[in-house]
Amino acid sequence: MSAEPEHLPSPYVTGLLGRCPRCGKGSLFSGFLTLAPTCDVCGLDLTFADAGDGPAVFVMTLAGFIVVGAALYVEVAYSPPYWMHFAIFLPLTILVCAGLLRPTKGLLITLQYANKAEEGRRADEG
């Protein structure tokens, strides 16, 4: 619908907030992790977006450092029974992963748009 704007909004802010990478106003998601087919404000076709496994890898790595670090600290400082670790760190793991996954996916998609990323091609394929 709209032509490419002269100045794109910050891909970091729009991605973390789950906004359209072109206008910065429309929603990038139609569900928790489901991408909208188009931006409801500027009409940008979002079918180009493919974050793949990137968001999950980043979130698992970061969540692993947070949760394992916290579990080690609690074990050394308080030595609770194993069921207490399970009761504390299973919900913490779920909350950290669920809380970081959507902003990370939005960030990777808006960076993909801002940098005009495409699927790789071999040089001899033209």
N, C-alpha and C positions, 0 to 999 in steps of 0.2 A: 504494500500500500504506500507507505511513506518512503521517500528517498533517504539515502544514507545521510544522517546528520553530520554537520561540519565537525562537531566535537562530541565524541562519545563520553558518557558518564564513566566514572572510575569503575573498572571491572572488579576491583576488590570490594568496594562498597556494595555495588549492585549484586554481585555474586553471593556475598555473605548474607544479604537480605533477601535473596531469592527473587530479584527483579529482572526485568528484560535487559539484555545487554545493550540494546540499541537506544531505547528511550529512558530506561531507568525507572519507569513508572509501573508498567504492567507486570503481572506475576509470571514467573518462570515455571512454576509448578501448578498442576491441577490437583494433585494429591500430595501425600507426604513426600514421596520420591518420584512420582510420575510427572513427567514434563508435559506442559500444556502444548497442544499442537501449534498454536500461534499466540502471539502477544495480544492481549485483549485491548491494548491502548493503541499501539502503532501497527499491529498486524504482521510483525516479523514472523516468518515461517521458522519454527524452531526444530524442524525435522533434521537439520544439519547437526544438531547436538548429539554427541556420543561420548559420554565421559568414561565409558567402559568400566574397568575395575579400579581405576585410579582413586576415586574417593574412598572406596573400601580399604585399599592398601594403606593410604595415608591415615585413615581413622584407626585402623587396627594397630598400626605402629604407635601412634600417639596414645591411644587408649592403653596399649600394653605398657608403655612407660609409666603412665599415670597410675594405673591399677596395681601393677606389680610393685612399683615403688612404694605405694601406700601400704600394700600388703606386707612387704618386707619391714617397713617401719613399724607397723602395728605388731608384727610378730616379735621383733626385737624389743620393742618398748613394753609390751603388755603380755606377750605369750598367751593369747586366748586359745581356747579349744578350736579344733578344725571346723566344727559346725558354726562357730561364730564368724570365722573367715568366710565361710560359704554364705551366711546370712548377710554379711556386710558387703562383700565384694562382688557377688553375683548381680545384685541390683545396681551397684555402682558401675559395673562393666556395661550393663544394658543402658543405663542413663547416659554414660559418657559416649558410647557408640551411637545411640539414637540421636543424641543432642548435637553431635558433630557431623553426622553423615549428610544431612540436607545442606547446611552451609558449605561444606566441602564440595559437594556435587555442583551447587550453584556457582561457586568460585571457579571450578575447573571449566565449566561450560562458558561462563562469561569471558574467561581468559582465552578460551578456544576461539570465541567470536572476535575478541579484540585483536588477537594476533593472526587472524585469518588462517587458522590451522586447517589443513586438509589431510586426507589420507595420503600416505607416502606412495610414490610411484618410482619405478625404475627409470633411469635416464635414457635407456635405449627403447623405451615404450612410447616415447613422444608425447 
